[in-house]
C-alpha cells in the first residue's frame, strides 16, 4: 500500500489543474479600441453589459457598480433599508455581505444556516423577525441557491424585502430559472476570483422600477437626469445620493467577454465537479453540499464538509495538510465568524455605536446561538479547484487521493495525533488555500 506523501510516500498529483485565462480572447480587441478612444472612465460598454446581463438573468434592470460590495450597499438602499432597521444576515459568509448593512446605518441580525446546504433557510430566519426587521439578506453560498420559495413566502407574510448576494452564483438557477435566485433585488460580484470576473466590479439586478431608480441615485449621479418623473428621484439630478460607485469601463469589457462564455464554462465545471462528488460521497466521510430540487448550482468554490468522526476524528487542519501534500488544491473555511468580530460585538474603536455613530446600536447584542455555523466553520473545506477543462482522468486522480486517505486511516490517525498542535489560521476569505 502506498503510504501517505506527507510521510514520504508517492505524491498522487504532480501538476495543478489548468485554469482558464481570466480575460476572454474576445475582450482584447474591445479593450484595445476603448484604450485608443480614451474610454478609461466613461464608456457605453457598461451599458451594454447591463443590458446583456439583465437579459441573461431574465430581469428587467441591471446596474454596474465598482465592486460587489457597493452593489450590495445599493441593493439594501434601494430596498429601503435605513437607520435602525434590522436586516437578517448569515455569519457564514464573506465580510462584504454584512458590511453594507452597517453602511446603511442598519442593524445586522445574525441567523444560523442549514448544516447540509450551508445557506439561510426560512426555518432559521423566522424566529429572528421582529417589528424592526426590514429585509432578509441571503447568500447563495459557494453557488448553491437558497430555498427561495419558502423564503419568499416568509418575506411576503411579514412584508419584508429579500436582497440576495449572488457573488458565487453567476449562472445558478432555482427550479430552472436564473431569475429565481435574485429575490426582490440582487448583487453580483465581478471580482477576479469569481466565475464571471471583471477584475473589480459588481452588478445589481431587479425587476422593480422604483428600486432600480433609487439605486441609480446611489453611485450613478450622471444618469439620474434620465430617470422617470414617477418616483421623484429625478430631482437629485445634480447630486445623486452622494456617492460615485460606477464601474471602470475596462472591467466591464472584461466581464462582458466572460459573460459570453459563462454557460459554456459552467457546463464543464459542473460536469467535472459532479463527477468528483459521485466518487467522494461513497467514501462516507465527506458530506456534499445539498442543492434544492430541480435547481442548478455553480461551482464558484467547491466546498464540502468533513465528517470528522468517520475519519478517525482527525482535525480539519491536519486533514487539509495531508491532502495538500498529495497535490490536492484545497483550502480551509474562513466563514462563520462575522458575529464575533469587533465591529459587531462593540469591542472596536467605534464601540457599540458603529462607525457612523448610529444611536440605534446602543442596545445591540449579536446573536451567538449559531450551532450549525460553528460546525461548518470548523469542518467545511474547499476540496477541489474549478476544473476548467474536460479531464476525466484528472478528476479521477483527485478521487484517488481521497480514497488513499481512507485506505491509510491508521497512518492518518497516527500523523494527526503526532501533530495535534497544528492549526491552519484562516483569514475570513472565501479561499484560504493550504500549501
LUMMARDO-516335 format. One record per atom (N, C-alpha, C): residue in three letters; x, y, z. Coordinates in steps of 0.1 Angstrom, whole numbers, plus 5000, padded with zeros to 4 digits. Example, Ala and Ser with C-alpha at 12.3 -4.5 7.8 and 13.67 -1.06 7.14 Angstrom:
2
ALA513249435078 ALA512349555078 ALA513249675078 SER512849785071 SER513749895071 SER512950005079 
END
This chain:
435
UNK500949885000 UNK500050005000 UNK500950125000 UNK500650224991 UNK501450344990 UNK501150435003 UNK502150465011 UNK501950535023 UNK501750685019 UNK501250765029 UNK500950905026 UNK502150985022 UNK501951075013 UNK503051155008 UNK503751245019 UNK502951285029 UNK503451365040 UNK504451285048 UNK504351145047 UNK505351065054 UNK506351005045 UNK506451055033 UNK507451015023 UNK507050925012 UNK505650895012 UNK505150815001 UNK505050894988 UNK504650824977 UNK504550884964 UNK503350984964 UNK503651104959 UNK502551204957 UNK501751164945 UNK500451164946 UNK499551124936 UNK499251224925 UNK499351354928 UNK499151464919 UNK500351554918 UNK500951564906 UNK502251634905 UNK501951774899 UNK500951794891 UNK500651924885 UNK499351974889 UNK499252114890 UNK497952174892 UNK497052174880 UNK495752164882 UNK494852164870 UNK494952304863 UNK494752304850 UNK494852424843 UNK493652504845 UNK493852634847 UNK492752734848 UNK492552814835 UNK491452874833 UNK491252954821 UNK491953094823 UNK492453154813 UNK492853294814 UNK491653374819 UNK491953474828 UNK490853554834 UNK490153634823 UNK490953684814 UNK490453774803 UNK490153684791 UNK488853684786 UNK488553604774 UNK489153664762 UNK489453584752 UNK490053634740 UNK489253744733 UNK487953734734 UNK487153834727 UNK487253974733 UNK487653984746 UNK487754114752 UNK488954204748 UNK489954134743 UNK491154214740 UNK490954314729 UNK490254284717 UNK490054384707 UNK489154504712 UNK488154464721 UNK487354574726 UNK488154664735 UNK488954604744 UNK489754684753 UNK490754774746 UNK491354714735 UNK492254794727 UNK491654914721 UNK490454894715 UNK489655004709 UNK489255104720 UNK488955064732 UNK488555154742 UNK489755244746 UNK490955174747 UNK492155254751 UNK492455354740 UNK492355314728 UNK492655414717 UNK491655534717 UNK490455504721 UNK489455614722 UNK489455694735 UNK490355644744 UNK490455714757 UNK489355684767 UNK488655574765 UNK487455534773 UNK487855464786 UNK488655534794 UNK489155474807 UNK488355514819 UNK487355604817 UNK486555654828 UNK485055634824 UNK484655684813 UNK483255674808 UNK483255604795 UNK482255514793 UNK482155444780 UNK480655384780 UNK480255354768 UNK478955284766 UNK479055134769 UNK480255084771 UNK480454934774 UNK479754894786 UNK479754964798 UNK479054924809 UNK477554914807 UNK476955004798 UNK475554994795 UNK475254874787 UNK476254834778 UNK476054704771 UNK476054584780 UNK476954584790 UNK477054474800 UNK475754474808 UNK475254584812 UNK473954584820 UNK472854524811 UNK472754564799 UNK471654514790 UNK471754364789 UNK472954314785 UNK473154174783 UNK473054084795 UNK473454144807 UNK473354064819 UNK471954054824 UNK471154164822 UNK469754164826 UNK469054054817 UNK469354054805 UNK468753954796 UNK469153814800 UNK470353794803 UNK470953664807 UNK470153614820 UNK469953704829 UNK469253654842 UNK467753644840 UNK467253734830 UNK465853734828 UNK465153844836 UNK465953944840 UNK465454054848 UNK465254184839 UNK464454284844 UNK464254404837 UNK465354504837 UNK466054504849 UNK467054614851 UNK468354554856 UNK469454614852 UNK470754584858 UNK471554714859 UNK472454724869 UNK473254844871 UNK474654794874 UNK475654854868 UNK477054824871 UNK477554904883 UNK478454844891 UNK479054914902 UNK480554884902 UNK481254964910 UNK482754944911 UNK483154824917 UNK482354754925 UNK482554624931 UNK481254564936 UNK481354444940 UNK480154374945 UNK479654434958 UNK480654474967 UNK480254534980 UNK479354654978 UNK479654744969 UNK478854864967 UNK477554824960 UNK477554714952 UNK476254664946 UNK475354614957 UNK475954554968 UNK475054514979 UNK474554634987 UNK475454734989 UNK475154864996 UNK473954924988 UNK474054934975 UNK472954994967 UNK471654914967 UNK471854784968 UNK470654694968 UNK469854724981 UNK470554724992 UNK469954755005 UNK469354895006 UNK470054985000 UNK469555125000 UNK468255134991 UNK468255064980 UNK467155064971 UNK465954994977 UNK466254894986 UNK465154814993 UNK464554895005 UNK465155015007 UNK464555095018 UNK465155075031 UNK466355005032 UNK466954985045 UNK467655105049 UNK467455145062 UNK467955275067 UNK468255265082 UNK468355375088 UNK468755385102 UNK467855315111 UNK468355225120 UNK467555155129 UNK466855025124 UNK466855005111 UNK466254885106 UNK467054765109 UNK466454655111 UNK467154525113 UNK467154445099 UNK468354395096 UNK468454305084 UNK468954175089 UNK468254065086 UNK468653935089 UNK469753885079 UNK470853845085 UNK472053805077 UNK472653675082 UNK473453615073 UNK474253505078 UNK475653545083 UNK476153475093 UNK477553495096 UNK478453405088 UNK477853305082 UNK478653215073 UNK478753275059 UNK479553375058 UNK479753445045 UNK481053535046 UNK481353595035 UNK482453695035 UNK482053825041 UNK482953895047 UNK482654025054 UNK481854125046 UNK482054125032 UNK481454225024 UNK479954205023 UNK479454095027 UNK477954075027 UNK477354165037 UNK477954165049 UNK477254235061 UNK477754375063 UNK478954405058 UNK479454545060 UNK478454645054 UNK477954625043 UNK476954725037 UNK475754755046 UNK475354655054 UNK474254675063 UNK474554795073 UNK475854785078 UNK476254895087 UNK476455025080 UNK476855025068 UNK477055145060 UNK475655215058 UNK474655135057 UNK473255185056 UNK472655225069 UNK473455225080 UNK473055255093 UNK472055165099 UNK472055045094 UNK471054945099 UNK471754845108 UNK470954755114 UNK471454655124 UNK471454515118 UNK472654455117 UNK472654315113 UNK472254215124 UNK471354125120 UNK470854025129 UNK471353895124 UNK472253825130 UNK472853705125 UNK471953585127 UNK471753515117 UNK470953385117 UNK471853265114 UNK471453155119 UNK472153035116 UNK471852985102 UNK472652885097 UNK472452835084 UNK472152685085 UNK471752625074 UNK471552485073 UNK472852415073 UNK473052305080 UNK474252225080 UNK474552165067 UNK473452125059 UNK473652055047 UNK473752145035 UNK473052255035 UNK473152345023 UNK474052465025 UNK474452495038 UNK475352605042 UNK474652735040 UNK473352745037 UNK472652865035 UNK471652895046 UNK471153025046 UNK470053055054 UNK468752985049 UNK467852955058 UNK466652895055 UNK465452975061 UNK464252945057 UNK463053015063 UNK463052975078 UNK463452855081 UNK463352805095 UNK464352875104 UNK465552905099 UNK466552975107 UNK466253125108 UNK465553175098 UNK465253325097 UNK464053365106 UNK462953295105 UNK461753335111 UNK461753365126 UNK462453295134 UNK462553325148 UNK463153455151 UNK463853515142 UNK464653645144 UNK463853765139 UNK462753745133 UNK461953855127 UNK461253935139 UNK461454065138 UNK460754155148 UNK460054265141 UNK459454355148 UNK458854475142 UNK459854565135 UNK461054555139 UNK462154635133 UNK462754575120 UNK462454455117 UNK463054385106 UNK462554445093 UNK463554485084 UNK463154545072 UNK463454455060 UNK464554375061 UNK464954295050 UNK465654165054 UNK465654075045 UNK466453955047 UNK467553955036 UNK468853945040 UNK469953945031 UNK470553805030 UNK470253745019 UNK470653605016 UNK472053595009 UNK472653485010 UNK473853455002 UNK473753314997 UNK473853294984 UNK473853164977 UNK475353114978 UNK475653054990 UNK477053024994 UNK477652914984 UNK478752954980 UNK479552864970 UNK478852844957 UNK477752914954 UNK477052904942 UNK475752814943 UNK475452774955 UNK474252684957 UNK473052774961 UNK471952764954 UNK470852854957 UNK470152824970 UNK469752924977 UNK468852904989 UNK467552854984 UNK466752804994 UNK465352754991 UNK464552884990 UNK464452934978 UNK463853074976 UNK462353074978 UNK461652964974 UNK460152964975 UNK459752984990 UNK460352914999 UNK460052925013 UNK460453065019 UNK461553115015 UNK462053245020 UNK461153355014 UNK460853345002 UNK459953454996 UNK458553455002 UNK458053335005 UNK456753325012 UNK456853385026 UNK457953355033 UNK458153415046 UNK458253565045 UNK458953625035 UNK459053765034 UNK457753825031 UNK456953765023 UNK455553815020 UNK454753815032 UNK454853715040 UNK454053705053 UNK454353825062 UNK455653865063 UNK456053975072 UNK456254105065 UNK455954115052 UNK456254235044 UNK457654285045 UNK458554185041 UNK459954215041 UNK460554215027 UNK461654285025 UNK462354275012 UNK463454165013 UNK463654095002 UNK464653995001 UNK465754044991 UNK466954064997 UNK468154104990 UNK469053994989 UNK469653964978 UNK470453844977 UNK471853884972 UNK472853824979 UNK474253834975 UNK474553714966 UNK474653734953 UNK474853634943 UNK476253624938 UNK477253664947 UNK478653684943 UNK479253544938 UNK478653434943 UNK479153304939 UNK478253234928 UNK477153304924 UNK476153234917 UNK475853274903 UNK476853324896 UNK476653354882 UNK476253234874 UNK475053224869 UNK474553114861 UNK473853014869 UNK473753024883 UNK472952934891 UNK471552954888 UNK470652854890 UNK469252874888 UNK468452804899 UNK467352854901 UNK466352794911 UNK465152744904 UNK464952614904 UNK463852554897 UNK463852584882 UNK465152584877 UNK465352604863 UNK465352754858 UNK465152844868 UNK465052984864 UNK466253064870 UNK467053124862 UNK468153204867 UNK467653324875 UNK466453384871 UNK465953494879 UNK465453444893 UNK465253314894 UNK464753264907 UNK465653284919 UNK466953324916 UNK467853334927 UNK467953484932 UNK467253574925 UNK467553714928 UNK466653784939 UNK465553714943 UNK464753784953 UNK464153904947 UNK464054014956 UNK463554144951 UNK464554224944 UNK465854204949 UNK466954274943 UNK468254194946 UNK469154194937 UNK470354114939 UNK471654184935 UNK472754134941 UNK474054194938 UNK474954074934 UNK475754104923 UNK476754004918 UNK478154074919 UNK479153994923 UNK480454044922 UNK481154004909 UNK482054094905 UNK482854064893 UNK484354064896 UNK484654034909 UNK486054034914 UNK486753914907 UNK488053924906 UNK488853834897 UNK488753684901 UNK488353644913 UNK488253504916 UNK486853444913 UNK485953534908 UNK484553484905 UNK484553414892 UNK483353354889 UNK483253274877 UNK482953364865 UNK482653494867 UNK482453594857 UNK483253714860 UNK484553704860 UNK485353814865 UNK485453934856 UNK485654054863 UNK485954174855 UNK487154244861 UNK487754184871 UNK488854244878 UNK488354304891 UNK487754414890 UNK486854464901 UNK485554514895 UNK484454494901 UNK483254534896 UNK482054464902 UNK480854514900 UNK479654444905 UNK478454484897 UNK477454404899 UNK476154424891 UNK474954414901 UNK474054504900 UNK472854504907 UNK471754464897 UNK470754374901 UNK469754324892 UNK468354334900 UNK467354374893 UNK466054374899 UNK464954384888 UNK463754354891 UNK462554374882 UNK461754504886 UNK462154564898 UNK461354664904 UNK461854804899 UNK461054884892 UNK461555004886 UNK461955104897 UNK461155114907 UNK461455214918 UNK462755174924 UNK462955054927 UNK464255014933 UNK465455044924 UNK465255014911 UNK466255054901 UNK466555194901 UNK465555284901 UNK465755424900 UNK466455474913 UNK466055424924 UNK466655464937 UNK468055424937 UNK468355304932 UNK469755254931 UNK470655344922 UNK470055394911 UNK470755484902 UNK471355604910 UNK470555654919 UNK470955774926 UNK472155744935 UNK472355624939 UNK473455584948 UNK474655534939 UNK475355634933 UNK476555594926 UNK476555634912 UNK475455664906 UNK475355694891 UNK474755834890 UNK475355934896 UNK474856074895 UNK474556124881 UNK475456084872 UNK475356134858 UNK474156074850 UNK473455974856 UNK472355904850 UNK471055944856 UNK471056014867 UNK469856054874 UNK468956144865 UNK469456224856 UNK468756314848 UNK467756244838 UNK468056114835 UNK467256044825 UNK466255954832 UNK466155964845 UNK465055884852 UNK463655934849 UNK462755854853 UNK461355894851 UNK460956004861 UNK459756064859 UNK459256154869 UNK458356084880 UNK458355954879 UNK457355884886 UNK457555874901 UNK458855874905 UNK459155844920 UNK459855964926 UNK460256064919 UNK460856184925 UNK462356184925 UNK462956074921 UNK464456064922 UNK465156154912 UNK464456194902 UNK465056284891 UNK465456414897 UNK464856454908 UNK465156584914 UNK466556594919 UNK467256474920 UNK468556464925 UNK469556464914 UNK469156524902 UNK470056504890 UNK471356574892 UNK471556674901 UNK472856744902 UNK473756664912 UNK473156604922 UNK473956554933 UNK473956404934 UNK472856334929 UNK472656194933 UNK472456184948 UNK472756074953 UNK472556054968 UNK473956064975 UNK474956114968 UNK476156154975 UNK477356054972 UNK477155954964 UNK478255864961 UNK478555854946 UNK479755814943 UNK480155784929 UNK480655634929 UNK479955544924 UNK480255404925 UNK480255334911 UNK480455404901 UNK480355344888 UNK481555254885 UNK481355154876 UNK482455064873 UNK483455124864 UNK484655074864 UNK485655114854 UNK485255044841 UNK485255114830 UNK484755054818 UNK485554944813 UNK486854944816 UNK487754834812 UNK487354704819 UNK486954714832 UNK486454604839 UNK485154554833 UNK484354644829 UNK483054604822 UNK483354524809 UNK484354564802 UNK484754494789 UNK485254354792 UNK486054334803 UNK486454204807 UNK485254114811 UNK484354174819 UNK483254094824 UNK482354064812 UNK482154144802 UNK481354114791 UNK481853994783 UNK483153984781 UNK483653874774 UNK483453744782 UNK483553754796 UNK483353634804 UNK481853604805 UNK480953694804 UNK479553664803 UNK479253574791 UNK479953614780 UNK479653534767 UNK480153394768 UNK481053364776 UNK481553224777 UNK481053154790 UNK480253224798 UNK479953174812 UNK479253044811 UNK478153024803 UNK477452904803 UNK478352784798 UNK479152814788 UNK480052704783 UNK480952654794 UNK481552754801 UNK482552714812 UNK481852654824 UNK480652704827 UNK479952644838 UNK479552494835 UNK479252464823 UNK478852334819 UNK480052234822 UNK481252284818 UNK482452204821 UNK482752194835 UNK482752304842 UNK483052304857 UNK482052214864 UNK480752224861 UNK479752144868 UNK479851994865 UNK480151964853 UNK480351814850 UNK481451754857 UNK482651824857 UNK483751784865 UNK483551774880 UNK482951874885 UNK482651874900 UNK481751764904 UNK480651744896 UNK479751644899 UNK480351504898 UNK481251484888 UNK481951354887 UNK482751334900 UNK483451434904 UNK484251414917 UNK483351384928 UNK482251454929 UNK481351434941 UNK480751294941 UNK480451244929 UNK479951104928 UNK480951004934 UNK482251034933 UNK483250944939 UNK483350974954 UNK483351094958 UNK483551134972 UNK482451084981 UNK481151094977 UNK480051064986 UNK480050924989 UNK480750834982 UNK480750694985 UNK481750664996 UNK482650755000 UNK483650735010 UNK483250735024 UNK482150805026 UNK481550805040 UNK482050915049 UNK483050985045 UNK483551095055 UNK483451235049 UNK482751245038 UNK482651385032 UNK481151405029 UNK480651515033 UNK479251555030 UNK479251655019 UNK478551625008 UNK478451714997 UNK477351824999 UNK477551944995 UNK476652054997 UNK475352024990 UNK474252034998 UNK472852004993 UNK472352114984 UNK471752074972 UNK471252174963 UNK469752144962 UNK468952254962 UNK467452244961 UNK467052154949 UNK465952084950 UNK465452004939 UNK465252084926 UNK465452034915 UNK465252094902 UNK465952224900 UNK467152234907 UNK467952364907 UNK469352324903 UNK470052424899 UNK471452404894 UNK472352504901 UNK473352454908 UNK474352534914 UNK475452564904 UNK476352654907 UNK477552674900 UNK478652654910 UNK479852614905 UNK480952584914 UNK481952694914 UNK481452804920 UNK482452914922 UNK483552874931 UNK483252804941 UNK484252744950 UNK483752604954 UNK484552504953 UNK484052364956 UNK484252324970 UNK483352374979 UNK483452344993 UNK482552224996 UNK482952155007 UNK482152045012 UNK482452035027 UNK481951935033 UNK482151925048 UNK482851795052 UNK483851805060 UNK484451685066 UNK483651635078 UNK483251505077 UNK482651445088 UNK483751375096 UNK484251445106 UNK485551405112 UNK485451275119 UNK484251245125 UNK484051125133 UNK484150995124 UNK483951015111 UNK484050905102 UNK485450885096 UNK486350975100 UNK487750965096 UNK488650975108 UNK488350895118 UNK489250885129 UNK489251015138 UNK488351095136 UNK488251225144 UNK489451315141 UNK490051305129 UNK491251385126 UNK490851535125 UNK491751615129 UNK491551765128 UNK491451805114 UNK490551905111 UNK490451955098 UNK491752015093 UNK492552075101 UNK493852135097 UNK494752025092 UNK494951915100 UNK495851815095 UNK495251735083 UNK493951725082 UNK493351665071 UNK493751745058 UNK493651875059 UNK493951955047 UNK495451955044 UNK496251955055 UNK497751945053 UNK498151825045 UNK497451715049 UNK497751585043 UNK497251585028 UNK496051635026 UNK495551655012 UNK496551735004 UNK496951845009 UNK497851935001 UNK499151864998 UNK499651785007 UNK500951715004 UNK500851614993 UNK499551564990 UNK499351474979 UNK499151544966 UNK499151684966 UNK498951764954 UNK497551814952 UNK496651794962 UNK495351844961 UNK495351994963 UNK494652074955 UNK494452214957 UNK493252234966 UNK493552264979 UNK492452274989 UNK492652394998 UNK491652415006 UNK491652535015 UNK490752525026 UNK491052605037 UNK490252605049 UNK489152715047 UNK488152705056 UNK486952795055 UNK487152905065 UNK487053025060 UNK487153145069 UNK485753205072 UNK484753135068 UNK483353185071 UNK482853145085 UNK481853215090 UNK481253175102 UNK481653245114 UNK482453355113 UNK482953425125 UNK482553565125 UNK481753615116 UNK481453755115 UNK480853805128 UNK479953725133 UNK479153775145 UNK480153785157 UNK481353745156 UNK482253755167 UNK483253865165 UNK483153945154 UNK484154045151 UNK483854175158 UNK484954245161 UNK484854375169 UNK483854475164 UNK483654475151 UNK482754575145 UNK481254545150 UNK481054425153 UNK479654385157 UNK479554355172 UNK480654335179 UNK480554305193 UNK480654425202 UNK480954545197 UNK481154665205 UNK482554675210 UNK483554595205 UNK484854605210 UNK485854675201 UNK485254735190 UNK486054805180 UNK486354955186 UNK487155025179 UNK487355165183 UNK486055255183 UNK485055205175 UNK483855275174 UNK482855245186 UNK483155135193 UNK482255095204 UNK480955045198 UNK479855055206 UNK478654995201 UNK477855095192 UNK478455205190 UNK477755305181 UNK478055275166 UNK478955185164 UNK479255155150 UNK480055265144 UNK480555255132 UNK481455355126 UNK480755485122 UNK479455485123 UNK478755615119 UNK477955665130 UNK478355635142 UNK477655685154 UNK476155675154 UNK475755555151 UNK474355525149 UNK473755505163 UNK472855585168 UNK472255565181 UNK471455445183 UNK471055375173 UNK470255255174 UNK471155135178 UNK472455155178 UNK473355045181 UNK473555025196 UNK473055125204 UNK473355125218 UNK472955005226 UNK471854935221 UNK471354815228 UNK471654695220 UNK472454705210 UNK472754595201 UNK473554485208 UNK473054355207 UNK473754245212 UNK473754135200 UNK474954105195 UNK474954005184 UNK474453865188 UNK473853795179 UNK473353665182 UNK474553565181 UNK474753495192 UNK475853395193 UNK475353255192 UNK474053235191 UNK473453105191 UNK473353055176 UNK474553015171 UNK474652975157 UNK475352835156 UNK474752735161 UNK475552605162 UNK475952545149 UNK475052555139 UNK475452495126 UNK476552575119 UNK476552705121 UNK477552795116 UNK478952765122 UNK478952735135 UNK480152695142 UNK480752565137 UNK479852465134 UNK480252335129 UNK480852355115 UNK480252435107 UNK480752455093 UNK482052535093 UNK482152625102 UNK483452695103 UNK484552605106 UNK484252505114 UNK485352405118 UNK485552295108 UNK484552265100 UNK484652135092 UNK484452155077 UNK483952275072 UNK483752295058 UNK485152325052 UNK485352275040 UNK486752295034 UNK486552305019 UNK487452375012 UNK487552364997 UNK488252244993 UNK487552154987 UNK488152014984 UNK488752004970 UNK488552104961 UNK489052094948 UNK488952234941 UNK489752264932 UNK489652384924 UNK488552374914 UNK488352484906 UNK487552474894 UNK488252394884 UNK487752284879 UNK488252214868 UNK487752274855 UNK488552354849 UNK488152444838 UNK488152374824 UNK488752254824 UNK488852184811 UNK488252044813 UNK487751984803 UNK487251844804 UNK488451754805 UNK488551684817 UNK489751604820 UNK489251504830 UNK488651394826 UNK488051294835 UNK489151224843 UNK490351204836 UNK491451134843 UNK491951214855 UNK492051344853 UNK492551434864 UNK491551434875 UNK490251444873 UNK489251434883 UNK489351304891 UNK489551194883 UNK489651064890 UNK490951054899 UNK491951124895 UNK493151134903 UNK492851204916 UNK492051304916 UNK491651374928 UNK490951274937 UNK490051194931 UNK489251104939 UNK490150994945 UNK491150954938 UNK492150854943 UNK492850904956 UNK493151034956 UNK493751094968 UNK492851074980 UNK491551114979 UNK490651104990 UNK490450954994 UNK490450864985 UNK490350724988 UNK491650674995 UNK492850734991 UNK494050694997 UNK494150725012 UNK493550835015 UNK493450875030 UNK492650775037 UNK491550725032 UNK490750625038 UNK491550495039 UNK492250455029 UNK492950335028 UNK494150335038 UNK494650455042 UNK495750465051 UNK495250535064 UNK494050485069 UNK493450555080 UNK494350545093 UNK494950435095 UNK495750425107 UNK496950515107 UNK497550525095 UNK498650615094 UNK498250755095 UNK497050785090 UNK496550925090 UNK496250965105 UNK495650875112 UNK495350905126 UNK496650925134 UNK497550845132 UNK498850855139 UNK499550985136 UNK499451025123 UNK500051155119 UNK499351275127 UNK497951265127 UNK497151365134 UNK497551375148 UNK497651265155 UNK497951265169 UNK499351325172 UNK500351295163 UNK501651345165 UNK501851495161 UNK500851545155 UNK500851685151 UNK499551765155 UNK499151735167 UNK497951785172 UNK497951935175 UNK499051995175 UNK499152135178 UNK499052225165 UNK499052155153 UNK498952225141 UNK497552275138 UNK497452415136 UNK496152475133 UNK496352575121 UNK495552555111 UNK495552655100 UNK494852775104 UNK495452895102 UNK494853025106 UNK494153075094 UNK492853075094 UNK492053135083 UNK491953285085 UNK491853355073 UNK491753505074 UNK490353555071 UNK489353465070 UNK488053505067 UNK487753515053 UNK488653485044 UNK488453495030 UNK487653375025 UNK487153385012 UNK486453275006 UNK487353165003 UNK488653195000 UNK489653094997 UNK490853115007 UNK491153015015 UNK492353015023 UNK493152885020 UNK493852895008 UNK494552775003 UNK495652725012 UNK495752595012 UNK496752525021 UNK497852485011 UNK499052505015 UNK500252465007 UNK501052355014 
END
